[in-house]
Amino acid sequence: MIPATDNGENSELGDLKAAALRIGFHSLGVARAGESPHAHRFREWIDQGMHAGMKWMESNKERRCDPTLTVDGAQSVIMVTLPYPDDPELPESAPKVARYARGRDYHKVMKPMLKQLCESVSQNGKWETWYCVDSSPILERDWAELSGLGWIGKNGLIIDEEIGSWFFLGGIVTNRPLPTTPAVMDRCGTCTRCLDACPTSAIIEPRSIDAGKCISYWTIEHRGEFPENTKLHGWLFGCDICQEVCPWNQRPARLKPVIHPELKPGKSADTCKEVLDLNREGFLDIYAGTPVTRTRLEGLKRNAQKILQEENREEDPS
């Protein structure tokens, strides 16, 4: 829930939070616009080639680090969260699909919601606004942390103390000066479960991911055949291991947020063989409108074939 206030200096922020709640977001925070305090980490990450084959991340590098380069005179960065289901709802024998990709493509769900929130922020065009969901040049996790929506966990994801990390982020940059919301304490402590559980050691150090080792990168972003030593560990699209083992996603007191109806899980293939037998019509029947289409049918078949090869090697190590 997003608390709304209507008193004194907090009324402006309270009205905005109330508008976000009506639209369907779970939480909202505001940070002062400027260069991200973690910008140097991002630049180093790119310079070290940790983005693997995602060359598009090299574009607009400075805009990603500083939202004032996107909106002239930017004063505020507004960040919102939209939860997705944490229950995989898949048979144990089915090839694994990341939970975020089981429902409708979140870009399609969040963009009209953010556009609607921009109308409240702009006050009938008085203020300039620019919104983004994932693919636009802004360091969303940095701004989510700065605005108090959670902290960046050691797996590189934003963690909300109440609901965990199963949510999407969206942002609005505006030249409207708004009250800011306080950041929260990093509560990962000495826990290293995500680092220990990653089967490919993609989390090379806390909060630093080598995409070239990440299962999500190989199953989604990579094009063409896999290098010989690549292992997917049963994942057909994406990977949730570092979230599955996180104590903040497991604790009994964790709140179950309201899920947008379009993000609820749809159909999925029951076996890798079913994936390999799909034609384009069958592929679209199961996955149309979901993030899974990003890898295309040939990519999904490549992933399924790789999973079967790994399983065969485990059964016959000779």
C-alpha positions in Angstrom: 0.0 0.0 0.0 1.1 3.6 -0.7 0.1 5.9 2.2 -1.3 9.2 1.2 -1.2 12.3 3.3 -3.0 15.6 2.9 -1.4 17.8 5.4 1.2 20.6 5.3 4.4 20.2 3.3 3.8 16.5 2.5 0.5 17.1 0.7 2.1 17.4 -2.8 4.0 14.1 -2.3 0.9 12.5 -0.7 -1.3 13.5 -3.7 1.3 12.0 -6.1 1.5 8.7 -4.1 -2.3 8.5 -4.0 -2.4 9.0 -7.8 0.1 6.2 -8.3 -1.9 3.9 -6.1 -5.1 4.5 -8.0 -3.3 3.8 -11.3 -2.1 0.4 -9.9 1.5 0.9 -8.7 2.6 -0.5 -5.4 5.0 2.2 -4.2 6.5 5.5 -5.3 9.6 7.4 -4.3 11.3 10.6 -5.3 15.0 11.5 -5.6 16.7 14.8 -6.5 17.9 14.7 -10.1 21.6 14.8 -10.9 24.4 12.4 -11.7 23.9 9.1 -10.0 26.3 8.5 -7.1 27.0 5.0 -8.7 27.8 6.4 -12.2 31.4 5.5 -11.9 30.5 1.9 -11.2 28.4 1.7 -14.4 31.2 3.3 -16.5 33.7 0.8 -15.1 31.3 -2.1 -15.7 31.0 -1.1 -19.4 34.7 -0.4 -19.8 35.5 -3.9 -18.4 33.1 -5.5 -20.9 30.8 -6.9 -18.3 27.8 -6.1 -20.6 28.9 -9.0 -22.9 27.2 -8.7 -26.3 24.7 -6.0 -25.2 26.4 -3.3 -27.2 23.4 -1.1 -27.1 24.3 -0.4 -23.4 27.3 1.6 -24.6 25.0 4.1 -26.3 23.8 7.1 -24.3 26.1 6.2 -21.5 26.2 9.6 -20.0 22.4 10.0 -20.3 22.1 6.8 -18.3 24.3 8.3 -15.5 22.6 11.7 -15.4 18.8 12.2 -16.1 19.3 16.0 -16.3 20.8 15.3 -19.8 17.4 13.9 -20.8 15.2 16.6 -19.5 16.5 20.2 -19.4 16.3 21.6 -15.9 15.3 18.2 -14.4 14.7 18.5 -10.7 13.1 15.2 -9.7 13.3 11.5 -10.5 10.1 9.7 -9.6 10.4 5.9 -9.3 7.5 3.4 -9.0 7.2 -0.4 -8.5 4.8 -2.9 -10.0 4.9 -6.4 -8.5 4.7 -9.6 -10.5 3.8 -13.1 -9.3 6.4 -15.0 -7.4 4.8 -18.4 -7.8 6.2 -20.2 -10.9 3.0 -22.3 -11.5 5.0 -24.7 -13.7 5.2 -28.5 -13.6 8.5 -29.6 -12.0 9.5 -31.3 -15.3 8.9 -28.2 -17.4 11.8 -26.1 -18.7 12.1 -23.1 -16.4 10.9 -19.6 -17.4 11.7 -16.6 -15.2 8.6 -15.5 -13.3 8.6 -11.9 -14.7 8.2 -13.4 -18.2 5.2 -15.6 -17.5 2.6 -12.8 -18.0 2.1 -10.0 -20.5 5.2 -8.0 -21.5 5.7 -5.5 -18.6 6.7 -2.7 -21.0 3.2 -2.9 -22.6 1.6 -2.9 -19.1 3.6 -0.2 -17.5 3.9 2.4 -20.3 0.3 3.5 -20.3 0.3 3.5 -16.5 3.4 5.7 -16.4 1.9 8.0 -19.1 -1.2 8.4 -16.9 1.0 9.2 -13.9 2.8 11.8 -16.0 -0.5 13.6 -16.4 -0.7 14.0 -12.6 3.0 15.1 -12.4 2.8 17.6 -15.3 -0.3 19.4 -13.9 -1.9 20.0 -17.3 1.4 20.6 -19.1 2.9 23.0 -16.5 5.9 20.7 -16.0 7.8 18.7 -18.5 7.9 14.9 -18.0 9.7 11.9 -19.5 9.0 8.3 -18.6 11.0 5.1 -19.0 10.6 1.4 -18.5 13.8 -0.7 -18.5 15.0 -0.1 -22.0 15.5 3.7 -21.8 18.7 5.4 -20.7 18.5 5.7 -17.0 20.1 3.7 -14.1 16.7 2.7 -12.7 18.1 0.7 -9.7 20.2 3.6 -8.6 17.3 5.9 -8.6 15.0 3.4 -6.9 17.5 3.1 -4.1 18.0 6.8 -3.8 14.2 7.4 -3.7 13.8 4.8 -0.9 11.9 2.1 -2.7 14.5 -0.4 -1.4 18.2 -1.1 -1.4 20.3 -2.7 -4.1 20.9 -6.2 -3.0 24.1 -8.2 -3.5 22.3 -9.9 -6.5 22.1 -6.4 -8.1 18.3 -6.2 -7.7 16.2 -3.7 -5.6 14.9 -5.4 -2.4 11.8 -4.0 -0.6 11.8 -5.1 3.0 8.1 -5.8 2.9 7.6 -7.6 -0.4 11.1 -8.8 -1.5 12.3 -8.3 -5.0 9.6 -9.6 -7.3 8.7 -6.3 -9.0 9.3 -4.1 -12.0 10.7 -0.6 -11.9 9.5 2.4 -13.8 10.7 6.0 -13.8 9.7 9.6 -14.6 12.1 12.5 -14.9 10.6 15.9 -14.5 11.6 19.5 -14.1 9.0 19.8 -11.4 10.7 20.3 -8.0 9.1 17.7 -5.6 9.8 16.7 -2.0 12.1 13.7 -1.9 11.6 10.5 0.0 14.3 9.1 2.3 16.5 6.2 1.3 16.3 3.0 3.4 19.1 1.0 5.1 20.9 -1.8 3.2 19.8 -4.9 5.0 21.7 -7.6 3.2 24.2 -7.7 6.0 26.7 -10.6 5.8 24.4 -12.8 3.7 25.9 -14.2 0.6 23.2 -16.7 -0.5 22.8 -15.2 -3.9 26.5 -15.3 -4.7 26.8 -18.9 -3.3 23.7 -20.2 -5.2 24.5 -18.8 -8.7 25.6 -21.9 -10.6 27.7 -19.9 -13.1 29.3 -17.5 -10.6 27.9 -14.6 -12.6 27.8 -12.4 -9.4 31.5 -11.8 -9.4 31.2 -9.6 -6.2 28.3 -8.1 -4.3 26.2 -6.0 -6.7 28.4 -6.7 -9.7 27.1 -9.1 -12.4 29.2 -10.4 -15.3 26.6 -10.7 -18.0 28.9 -13.0 -19.9 28.4 -15.6 -17.2 24.7 -15.0 -16.5 22.1 -17.5 -17.6 19.6 -14.7 -18.3 22.0 -13.1 -20.7 22.6 -16.4 -22.6 19.0 -17.4 -22.8 17.6 -13.9 -23.7 20.1 -11.5 -25.2 22.7 -13.8 -26.9 22.2 -14.5 -30.6 23.6 -17.6 -32.4 25.1 -20.7 -31.0 26.4 -21.1 -27.5 30.1 -21.3 -26.6 31.0 -24.9 -25.6 31.2 -24.3 -21.9 27.8 -22.5 -21.5 25.3 -24.2 -19.1 21.7 -23.2 -18.7 20.9 -25.4 -15.7 17.3 -26.1 -16.9 16.4 -22.5 -17.7 14.6 -21.9 -21.0 14.2 -18.1 -20.6 15.8 -16.0 -17.9 16.8 -17.2 -14.4 15.4 -16.6 -10.9 18.0 -18.5 -8.8 19.4 -15.4 -7.1 15.9 -14.3 -6.1 14.7 -17.7 -5.1 17.4 -18.0 -2.4 17.1 -14.5 -1.1 15.9 -14.5 2.5 13.8 -11.4 1.9 11.8 -13.4 -0.7 11.4 -16.4 1.6 10.5 -15.0 5.0 7.0 -15.9 6.3 6.1 -12.3 7.2 6.7 -11.1 3.6 3.6 -9.2 2.3 1.9 -10.5 -0.8 1.2 -7.5 -3.0 -1.7 -7.0 -5.4 -0.7 -8.3 -8.9 -1.9 -6.5 -12.0 -4.2 -8.9 -13.8 -2.2 -8.7 -17.1 0.9 -9.9 -15.3 -0.6 -13.1 -14.1 1.0 -16.3 -15.6 -0.2 -17.5 -18.9 0.6 -20.7 -20.8 4.0 -22.3 -21.1 5.6 -25.3 -22.7 5.5 -28.5 -20.5 8.7 -30.0 -22.0 11.7 -29.1 -24.0 10.5 -31.5 -26.7 7.3 -29.5 -27.0 9.4 -26.4 -27.6 11.4 -28.2 -30.3 8.2 -29.2 -32.1 6.7 -25.7 -32.1 6.1 -24.0 -35.4 5.7 -20.2 -35.5 1.9 -20.4 -35.0 2.4 -22.7 -32.0 5.1 -20.4 -30.6 2.8 -17.4 -30.8 -0.2 -19.3 -29.4 1.8 -19.9 -26.2 4.1 -16.8 -25.9 2.6 -13.9 -27.9 2.5 -10.7 -25.9 5.0 -12.0 -23.3 8.7 -11.2 -22.9 9.6 -14.6 -24.2 9.1 -13.5 -27.8 12.3 -11.4 -27.4 14.4 -14.5 -27.9 12.3 -15.5 -31.0 11.4 -19.1 -31.9 14.8 -20.1 -33.1 16.4 -18.8 -29.9 13.9 -20.7 -27.7 14.5 -23.9 -29.6 18.3 -23.4 -29.3 17.8 -23.0 -25.5 15.6 -26.1 -25.3 18.1 -28.2 -27.3 20.9 -27.0 -24.9 18.9 -28.1 -21.9 18.4 -31.5 -23.3 22.1 -31.9 -24.1 23.0 -31.0 -20.5 20.5 -33.5 -19.2 21.8 -36.2 -21.4 25.3 -35.5 -20.2 24.2 -35.8 -16.6 22.5 -39.1 -17.3 25.5 -40.5 -19.2 28.7 -38.8 -17.9 30.8 -41.1 -20.0 
